[in-house]
Amino acid sequence: MDSREIFGLRRAGKSAEALEAARAGLTGREDDLWFLRAYAWVLYDQAKQIVEDHERKRISDSAMANCISPCMREFAKMAAPLREDTAFSQMLRLAGKVSRHWPDFLAFAQWAGIDGFPAEDRAPFVTDDGRRVDSLQQRFARAVAREAASAAAEGRRDSDPVRWGLSILEQALAEDPTDQWLNYYQSKIDLSEDRLEDAVRRLVPILRRQSRAAWPWALLGEILEKTQPGQAVVCYVHATELAREEQEVARVRIRLAELLAAQERFDEAAFQAHLAADYREEHSFRTPAGLSRLLQSDWYSREIATDRPKPPTKAASAARKLITELDARPVVYSLGVVEHINEKKALTYVATGVESGSPMPHGRFPEIAEVEPGTIIEIGRTGPTEKPTDWRRAEAEVIPGFCENVTGRIERHEGNSFAFLRNPLGDVFVPPDLAKEIGDGAVEERTVRTVLRKAKNGKVSWKALRFLG
């Protein structure tokens, strides 16, 4: 049976028959690219079904591995001539999707290499909504780097596939030294080899970019345990605050409870251990030895019996301060004024110049949500183009030429939702949310805090932020 007939069986939904035909007809066709493509695509159908069953939790990790390994071994025996073919890259894509749960992934990846992708799979692409997606080749290389780093961090670096994977990580970092995932994997290796300063140095920029994710805070906590256990607690607590799903911090809670108990903060330790135990009971997961020791301790029994477990103090502010201290770059503060609060988007916008300003997300800076418009603050950055990393209230009451206190006569014409404050230095626009305090058609003498801003029409003018009197 030739390639055309095999493709025909596949189109008819007879993938199993097509696979048997490809196996039977391979001898003598080992260099026939069309026959090899037909063979590869029916193997792809088989592998795709295994991957989908695993993703939909129809089969376990071990069952998936037992199914995917023989399929990929069969592919490896016949597919070498298909490098740079679409069928080849699509099989590698499926392998990458199960790489976290497939013990033979690195061995397969070493055979495949990372250069066997066609040109279209080596370049990033842009989605219809304008989002940039990394190339298939880059994602596969990251999967290799991740699994090699995980093996190395666990002390399993003696095998050829792991050594090869670590060389891919080293090569990828040399080509893209700012890639956050590659630096995250290398940070884990640095930690396993007690290069703690290097581990922190690689992780801090990631934390600045991913400050609302639990996983980098969990790793920072692990790094700091040996030298700064108190700060490790801050990191672990913040990770539990940020986690969207409990499984993200299931192990973190156990380690956090152990550290809290070591610091004799038994009520907080009991709280974390209890949550860890509840999660495993709810999902019928095995209780690890570390958690069993916590649950069987005298202090845990005492805290539970007296109903004293309590959650730890919120750690967002302490975590933000810690990152500032760990970052070697100095934080430079500049003046700005709170212009408005967008409750729907949960952010405060701080104006720093006539045309400049910075959004301050409440998730990252929760305390700023309580600061009213017109308040002068200082924003901390590690560079002029960097996002804010910190803020604090300023002693200044005005910013000359930009944020001033102005007194004058406010006029709100009948039927208008807005008003104007008349002043010799220039009229001040009073937006509707403030002007509603002025009666329709009324004229009053008031003092306002103003900011000089450029409107959408290009006009620069003063705008009232709040009444002062």
C-alpha positions as CSV (number, residue, x, y, z in Angstrom):
1,M,0.0,0.0,0.0
2,D,1.4,3.4,-1.0
3,S,1.2,6.8,0.7
4,R,-1.9,7.9,-1.2
5,E,-3.8,4.9,0.0
6,I,-2.6,5.4,3.6
7,F,-3.7,9.1,3.5
8,G,-7.0,7.9,2.1
9,L,-7.6,5.5,5.0
10,R,-6.7,8.4,7.4
11,R,-9.2,10.8,5.8
12,A,-11.9,8.1,6.0
13,G,-11.3,7.9,9.8
14,K,-9.6,4.5,9.6
15,S,-6.5,5.6,11.4
16,A,-5.8,2.2,13.0
17,E,-5.9,0.5,9.6
18,A,-3.7,3.2,8.1
19,L,-1.1,2.6,10.8
20,E,-1.0,-1.1,10.2
21,A,-0.6,-0.5,6.5
22,A,2.2,1.9,7.1
23,R,4.0,-0.5,9.4
24,A,3.6,-3.3,6.8
25,G,4.8,-1.2,3.9
26,L,7.8,0.6,5.4
27,T,10.5,-1.9,4.3
28,G,12.1,-0.5,1.2
29,R,10.5,2.9,1.6
30,E,12.7,4.2,4.4
31,D,13.7,7.2,2.2
32,D,10.3,7.8,0.6
33,L,9.3,11.1,2.1
34,W,5.7,10.9,1.1
35,F,5.4,7.4,2.6
36,L,7.1,8.6,5.7
37,R,4.8,11.6,6.0
38,A,1.8,9.3,5.7
39,Y,3.2,7.0,8.4
40,A,4.0,10.0,10.6
41,W,0.6,11.5,10.4
42,V,-1.2,8.3,11.4
43,L,1.2,8.1,14.4
44,Y,0.3,11.7,15.1
45,D,-3.4,10.8,15.3
46,Q,-2.5,8.1,17.9
47,A,-0.3,10.4,19.9
48,K,-2.8,13.3,19.7
49,Q,-5.5,11.1,21.2
50,I,-3.3,10.0,24.1
51,V,-2.4,13.7,24.8
52,E,-6.1,14.7,24.6
53,D,-7.1,11.9,27.0
54,H,-4.5,13.0,29.4
55,E,-5.4,16.7,29.2
56,R,-9.1,15.8,29.9
57,K,-8.0,13.6,32.8
58,R,-9.3,10.5,31.2
59,I,-6.0,8.8,31.9
60,S,-3.4,9.2,34.6
61,D,0.1,10.5,34.2
62,S,1.6,7.0,34.4
63,A,-1.0,5.6,31.9
64,M,-0.2,8.5,29.5
65,A,3.5,7.8,29.8
66,N,3.0,4.1,29.1
67,C,1.1,4.9,26.0
68,I,3.1,7.8,24.6
69,S,6.5,6.2,25.0
70,P,6.0,3.3,22.5
71,C,4.3,5.7,20.0
72,M,7.2,8.1,20.1
73,R,9.8,5.3,19.9
74,E,8.1,4.1,16.8
75,F,8.2,7.6,15.4
76,A,11.9,8.0,16.2
77,K,12.8,4.8,14.3
78,M,11.4,6.0,11.0
79,A,11.2,9.9,11.1
80,A,14.8,11.1,10.9
81,P,14.4,12.0,7.2
82,L,11.4,14.2,8.1
83,R,13.3,16.8,10.0
84,E,12.1,20.3,9.0
85,D,8.8,18.8,7.9
86,T,5.5,19.8,9.4
87,A,4.7,16.3,10.5
88,F,8.0,16.2,12.4
89,S,7.3,19.5,14.2
90,Q,3.8,18.6,15.1
91,M,4.9,15.4,16.8
92,L,7.4,17.5,18.8
93,R,4.6,19.8,19.7
94,L,2.6,16.9,21.2
95,A,5.7,15.7,23.1
96,G,6.1,19.2,24.6
97,K,2.6,19.3,25.8
98,V,3.1,16.2,28.0
99,S,6.8,16.9,28.9
100,R,6.1,17.7,32.5
101,H,4.6,14.2,33.1
102,W,6.5,12.0,30.6
103,P,9.8,10.6,32.1
104,D,11.2,9.8,28.7
105,F,10.7,13.3,27.3
106,L,14.3,14.4,27.5
107,A,15.6,11.2,25.9
108,F,13.1,11.7,23.0
109,A,14.0,15.4,22.8
110,Q,17.7,14.7,22.6
111,W,17.0,12.4,19.6
112,A,14.8,15.0,17.9
113,G,17.0,18.0,18.7
114,I,15.7,21.6,18.6
115,D,16.6,22.4,15.0
116,G,14.3,20.1,13.2
117,F,11.4,22.6,12.8
118,P,10.4,24.1,9.5
119,A,10.8,27.8,8.9
120,E,7.2,28.7,9.9
121,D,7.6,27.0,13.3
122,R,10.9,28.8,14.1
123,A,9.3,32.3,13.9
124,P,6.9,33.8,16.5
125,F,3.4,34.6,15.2
126,V,0.8,37.2,16.0
127,T,-2.8,36.3,16.8
128,D,-5.9,38.0,15.4
129,D,-6.1,40.2,18.6
130,G,-2.5,41.4,18.2
131,R,-1.0,39.1,20.8
132,R,2.5,37.8,20.1
133,V,3.0,34.1,20.6
134,D,6.5,32.5,20.9
135,S,7.5,30.1,18.1
136,L,6.9,26.4,18.4
137,Q,10.7,25.9,18.4
138,Q,11.1,28.3,21.3
139,R,8.4,26.6,23.3
140,F,9.9,23.2,22.8
141,A,13.4,24.5,23.8
142,R,11.9,25.9,27.0
143,A,10.3,22.6,27.8
144,V,13.7,20.9,27.4
145,A,15.3,23.5,29.6
146,R,12.6,23.2,32.2
147,E,12.8,19.4,32.5
148,A,16.6,19.4,32.5
149,A,16.6,22.1,35.2
150,S,14.1,20.1,37.3
151,A,16.2,17.0,37.0
152,A,19.4,18.8,37.9
153,A,17.8,20.5,40.9
154,E,16.8,17.1,42.2
155,G,20.3,15.8,41.8
156,R,19.6,13.8,38.6
157,R,22.2,15.3,36.2
158,D,24.4,12.3,35.3
159,S,22.4,11.0,32.4
160,D,23.2,12.1,28.8
161,P,19.7,13.5,28.2
162,V,19.9,15.8,31.2
163,R,23.4,17.0,30.4
164,W,22.2,17.7,26.8
165,G,19.1,19.5,28.2
166,L,21.3,21.7,30.4
167,S,23.4,22.6,27.4
168,I,20.3,23.7,25.6
169,L,19.4,25.9,28.6
170,E,22.9,27.4,28.6
171,Q,22.7,28.1,24.8
172,A,19.2,29.6,25.0
173,L,20.2,31.9,27.9
174,A,23.2,33.1,25.8
175,E,20.9,33.9,22.9
176,D,18.2,35.5,25.1
177,P,19.6,36.5,28.5
178,T,16.4,38.3,29.6
179,D,14.0,35.4,29.0
180,Q,12.1,35.1,32.2
181,W,11.4,31.4,32.0
182,L,15.0,30.5,31.2
183,N,16.2,32.6,34.1
184,Y,13.6,30.9,36.4
185,Y,14.9,27.5,35.5
186,Q,18.6,28.6,35.9
187,S,17.7,30.1,39.3
188,K,16.4,26.7,40.4
189,I,19.7,25.1,39.4
190,D,21.7,27.9,41.2
191,L,19.6,27.2,44.3
192,S,20.4,23.4,44.2
193,E,24.1,24.2,43.9
194,D,24.0,26.8,46.8
195,R,24.7,29.7,44.5
196,L,22.1,31.7,46.4
197,E,23.2,35.2,45.2
198,D,23.1,34.1,41.6
199,A,19.7,32.5,42.2
200,V,18.3,35.8,43.7
201,R,19.9,37.9,40.9
202,R,18.1,35.9,38.2
203,L,14.8,35.8,40.1
204,V,14.4,39.5,41.1
205,P,13.7,40.8,37.5
206,I,11.1,38.0,37.1
207,L,9.4,39.1,40.3
208,R,9.3,42.6,39.0
209,R,7.5,41.4,35.9
210,Q,5.4,38.7,37.5
211,S,4.7,40.3,40.9
212,R,1.1,39.0,40.9
213,A,2.1,35.4,40.3
214,A,2.6,32.9,43.2
215,W,5.3,30.7,41.6
216,P,8.3,33.2,41.7
217,W,7.5,34.2,45.3
218,A,7.5,30.5,46.3
219,L,11.0,30.0,44.7
220,L,12.3,33.2,46.4
221,G,11.1,31.9,49.7
222,E,13.0,28.6,49.1
223,I,16.1,30.5,48.2
224,L,16.0,32.7,51.3
225,E,15.2,29.9,53.8
226,K,18.9,29.2,54.6
227,T,20.0,32.8,55.2
228,Q,16.8,34.8,55.9
229,P,14.1,32.5,57.3
230,G,12.0,35.5,58.4
231,Q,11.9,36.8,54.9
232,A,11.3,33.4,53.5
233,V,8.1,33.4,55.5
234,V,7.1,36.7,54.0
235,C,7.6,35.2,50.5
236,Y,5.6,32.1,51.2
237,V,2.8,34.0,52.8
238,H,2.6,36.3,49.8
239,A,2.6,33.3,47.5
240,T,-0.5,31.9,49.3
241,E,-2.2,35.3,49.0
242,L,-1.6,35.4,45.2
243,A,-2.4,31.8,44.3
244,R,-5.4,31.5,42.1
245,E,-5.8,27.8,42.8
246,E,-4.8,25.9,46.0
247,Q,-2.8,23.4,44.0
248,E,-0.3,26.2,43.2
249,V,0.7,26.4,46.9
250,A,-0.1,23.0,48.2
251,R,3.6,22.3,48.9
252,V,4.3,25.9,49.9
253,R,1.8,25.7,52.8
254,I,3.6,22.7,54.3
255,R,7.0,24.4,54.2
256,L,5.4,27.6,55.5
257,A,3.9,25.8,58.4
258,E,7.3,24.2,59.3
259,L,9.0,27.6,59.3
260,L,6.3,29.3,61.4
261,A,6.4,26.4,63.9
262,A,10.2,26.8,64.1
263,Q,9.6,30.5,65.0
264,E,7.0,29.4,67.6
265,R,4.2,31.1,65.7
266,F,2.1,28.0,66.3
267,D,-1.3,29.6,65.7
268,E,-0.3,30.7,62.2
269,A,1.5,27.3,61.6
270,A,-1.7,25.4,62.5
271,F,-3.7,27.5,60.1
272,Q,-1.4,26.6,57.2
273,A,-1.2,23.0,58.1
274,H,-4.9,22.7,58.4
275,L,-5.5,24.2,54.9
276,A,-2.9,21.8,53.5
277,A,-4.6,18.8,55.1
278,D,-8.0,19.9,53.9
279,Y,-6.9,20.3,50.3
280,R,-5.4,16.8,50.3
281,E,-8.5,15.2,52.0
282,E,-10.8,17.0,49.5
283,H,-9.0,15.6,46.5
284,S,-8.1,12.2,48.1
285,F,-4.4,13.0,47.7
286,R,-1.7,11.2,49.7
287,T,-0.5,13.0,52.9
288,P,3.2,13.7,52.6
289,A,5.5,12.8,55.5
290,G,6.2,16.4,56.3
291,L,2.5,17.2,56.7
292,S,1.9,14.1,58.8
293,R,4.6,15.2,61.2
294,L,2.9,18.6,61.5
295,L,-0.6,17.2,62.1
296,Q,0.8,14.8,64.7
297,S,2.7,17.4,66.7
298,D,1.6,18.5,70.2
299,W,1.4,22.2,69.3
300,Y,-0.9,21.4,66.4
301,S,-3.3,19.4,68.6
302,R,-3.2,22.2,71.1
303,E,-4.0,24.9,68.6
304,I,-6.8,22.9,67.0
305,A,-8.3,21.9,70.4
306,T,-8.4,25.6,71.5
307,D,-9.6,26.8,68.1
308,R,-6.7,29.2,67.8
309,P,-5.4,28.8,64.3
310,K,-5.2,32.2,62.6
311,P,-4.1,33.5,59.2
312,P,-0.8,35.4,59.0
313,T,-0.6,39.2,58.6
314,K,-0.9,40.4,55.0
315,A,2.5,40.3,53.4
316,A,2.1,42.5,50.3
317,S,3.9,45.6,51.7
318,A,6.7,43.6,53.3
319,A,7.2,41.6,50.0
320,R,7.4,44.8,48.0
321,K,10.0,46.2,50.4
322,L,12.0,43.0,50.2
323,I,12.2,43.1,46.4
324,T,13.4,46.7,46.7
325,E,16.2,45.6,49.1
326,L,17.2,42.6,47.0
327,D,17.4,44.5,43.7
328,A,20.9,45.9,43.3
329,R,19.5,48.9,41.3
330,P,18.7,51.9,43.4
331,V,15.1,53.0,43.6
332,V,14.7,56.7,42.6
333,Y,11.6,58.5,43.7
334,S,9.9,61.3,41.9
335,L,6.9,63.4,42.7
336,G,3.4,62.9,41.3
337,V,-0.2,63.5,42.2
338,V,-3.1,61.1,42.3
339,E,-5.3,62.1,39.4
340,H,-8.1,59.6,39.5
341,I,-9.2,56.2,40.8
342,N,-10.6,53.6,38.4
343,E,-12.5,51.2,40.6
344,K,-13.7,49.1,37.7
345,K,-10.1,48.4,36.6
346,A,-8.8,48.4,40.2
347,L,-6.1,51.0,39.6
348,T,-5.1,54.5,40.6
349,Y,-3.6,56.8,38.0
350,V,-0.8,59.1,39.2
351,A,0.1,62.1,37.0
352,T,3.8,62.9,36.9
353,G,3.9,65.5,34.2
354,V,1.7,67.4,31.7
355,E,1.7,64.4,29.4
356,S,3.0,61.6,31.6
357,G,1.8,59.4,34.4
358,S,1.7,55.8,35.8
359,P,-1.1,53.4,36.5
360,M,-0.8,51.8,39.9
361,P,-2.7,48.5,40.1
362,H,-4.4,48.0,43.4
363,G,-3.5,44.3,43.3
364,R,0.2,45.2,43.5
365,F,-0.2,48.4,45.6
366,P,-3.3,47.8,47.7
367,E,-2.8,50.7,50.1
368,I,-2.9,53.3,47.3
369,A,-6.6,52.4,46.7
370,E,-7.3,54.5,49.9
371,V,-5.5,57.6,48.7
372,E,-7.8,60.3,47.5
373,P,-7.3,62.3,44.2
374,G,-5.2,65.4,44.7
375,T,-2.8,63.7,47.1
376,I,0.9,64.3,46.3
377,I,3.0,61.1,46.5
378,E,6.4,59.9,45.5
379,I,6.8,57.0,43.0
380,G,9.8,54.8,43.1
381,R,11.4,53.3,40.0
382,T,14.7,51.5,39.2
383,G,14.9,53.3,35.9
384,P,13.2,56.1,34.0
385,T,11.3,53.7,31.7
386,E,10.6,51.1,34.4
387,K,7.2,50.5,36.0
388,P,6.8,51.8,39.5
389,T,8.1,49.4,42.2
390,D,7.2,51.4,45.3
391,W,5.4,54.6,46.4
392,R,5.1,56.7,49.5
393,R,3.3,59.9,50.7
394,A,5.2,63.1,50.0
395,E,5.8,65.9,52.4
396,A,5.3,68.5,49.6
397,E,1.9,70.2,49.4
398,V,2.4,71.5,45.9
399,I,4.5,70.7,42.8
400,P,5.3,74.2,41.5
401,G,4.1,74.7,37.9
402,F,2.4,71.4,37.8
403,C,0.2,70.8,40.9
404,E,-1.0,74.0,42.6
405,N,-3.6,75.1,45.2
406,V,-5.8,77.7,43.5
407,T,-8.5,80.0,45.0
408,G,-11.1,81.7,42.9
409,R,-14.7,82.1,42.0
410,I,-16.4,78.9,40.8
411,E,-19.1,79.3,38.2
412,R,-21.4,76.5,37.2
413,H,-23.8,77.6,34.4
414,E,-27.3,76.3,34.6
415,G,-27.7,73.0,32.7
416,N,-23.9,72.2,32.7
417,S,-22.6,69.2,34.7
418,F,-19.1,70.9,34.9
419,A,-17.9,74.2,36.2
420,F,-14.9,76.6,36.0
421,L,-12.9,78.3,38.7
422,R,-12.0,81.8,37.6
423,N,-8.5,82.9,38.6
424,P,-6.0,85.5,37.2
425,L,-3.5,82.7,36.5
426,G,-5.9,80.9,34.3
427,D,-9.3,79.2,34.5
428,V,-9.5,75.8,36.1
429,F,-11.8,73.1,34.7
430,V,-13.9,71.5,37.4
431,P,-15.1,68.1,36.2
432,P,-18.6,66.8,36.9
433,D,-17.7,64.6,39.8
434,L,-16.6,67.7,41.7
435,A,-18.9,70.2,40.1
436,K,-21.9,68.4,41.5
437,E,-21.1,69.9,44.9
438,I,-21.9,73.3,43.3
439,G,-25.5,74.2,42.8
440,D,-26.9,74.5,39.3
441,G,-26.3,78.1,38.3
442,A,-24.4,78.9,41.5
443,V,-21.3,81.0,42.0
444,E,-19.0,80.2,45.0
445,E,-15.6,81.2,46.3
446,R,-13.5,78.0,46.7
447,T,-10.0,76.6,46.9
448,V,-9.1,73.6,44.8
449,R,-6.0,71.5,44.2
450,T,-5.3,71.5,40.5
451,V,-3.0,69.7,38.0
452,L,-1.8,70.9,34.7
453,R,-2.6,68.3,32.0
454,K,-2.8,68.0,28.2
455,A,-6.2,67.1,27.0
456,K,-7.1,64.8,24.1
457,N,-7.5,67.9,21.9
458,G,-3.9,68.9,22.6
459,K,-4.8,71.9,24.8
460,V,-2.9,72.2,28.1
461,S,-5.0,73.5,31.0
462,W,-5.6,73.2,34.7
463,K,-8.0,70.6,36.1
464,A,-9.4,70.5,39.6
465,L,-8.7,67.3,41.5
466,R,-10.4,68.1,44.9
467,F,-11.7,70.9,47.0
468,L,-9.5,72.2,49.8
469,G,-11.9,74.7,51.2
